[in-house]
Amino acid sequence: NRDPELVKKIGAATALEVRATGINYAFAPCVAVCRDPRWGRCFESFSEDPNIVRAMTEIIPGLQGEIPVNGRKGVPFVDGQTKVASSAKHFVGDGGTTRGINENDTVIDF
């Protein structure tokens, strides 16, 4: 439903499940913007719309917890034993490769 609050709750539930295994780190979220469904990792992308992908990054505070009001931006933060460190993966250009070929060049106009 493209509901950022729901995605945040899913992140919190995922963090609990991951911590139950003894792991304190999640390889999520994927912030790739799949522009060509032929790309073999398109299923990892939230959307082909960068605004939707941006909204879905609410999973991060679900996984890690909310940064305290007095917390410093840019400093790693994980809120206690029920949260995990997240790792945003697949950055700029991933999902927009030429002809959808994995690890191909992404060619864009600015």
N, C-alpha and C positions, 0 to 999 in steps of 0.2 A: 504494500500500500504506500510505499515511499514515505514512511513515517519515521522521522529521525528519533523520536522518543522511544518507539518500539525497538529500533535498532540499538539504542543505548541500553535498554533492558536486556536485549539478546546478548550484548557485550558483557553485561554484568553476570548473566547466567553462564555464559561461556567461561568467564574468568573463574567462577566457582568450580566448574567442571574440570578446567585445566589444573587449578590448584589441587584438586582432589587426587590428581595423578602424581603430584609431587613436582610438577613443572611450574615455573614462575614466569613464563615467557610465551607469547603467542605470535605466530607469523601472520599477523592481520593488523589492519585491513589491507586489502588490495585497492589501491587508488588509481589503477589503470582505467583509461577511458577507451573502451573497445569501439573502434570506428569501422571495423570490417569484421563481420561474423566469420570470415574464413580464418581469422587469427585463432590458433589452437587453444589459446588461454582465455578466450572471450567469456567463458562461463565464470571466470573469477571477477569480472567487472560488474559493478552495480548497475551501470548504464552506459550508453553512448553519449549521454548528456553530462558535461562536466559539472553543471549545477546540482544535478542529482547525486553524483559521486561525492561532491563536496558536502552535501547535506548528510550523506550516509557515514561520514567520518565521525558522527556522534557515537559510533561504536567505540571510539578511543576512550572517552571518559567512562564508558560502560566497562571496558576492560581494565583501565588503570585507576579509575576514581577521579573525582574532581580536584583540580589543583586548588589548594587553599587560597583564600583571598590575599593573604600576605606572601604567597609563594612567588618565586621568581620565574618569569616566563623563560623558556629555553632550558630550564634545569630539569633533568629527568625526575619524574614523580610517579610513584606507585603507592596507593593508599592502603596499606595494611595487608593482612594475611588472606583477604578474600579477593584480591586483585592481582593482575599480571601485567608485566611490561608488554606493550604492543609494539609492533614494527610495521609502519606503513611501508608497503612495498610496491614495486613497479611504477616508477615515477614518470616524468615527462616523456611523452612519445610512445611509451609502451601501450600497445593496443591500437596504435595508429600506423603500424608499419605498412610499407608499400605492399599491396596485394595481399595483406593479411599474413605475410610470411613471418613466422616467429624469428625474432632477433634480426629482422631486416631493418633497413633504414626507415625512419619516419621523416617524411618531407612535408613541411608546412609553410604557409605564407604568414607573415606577421602583418 
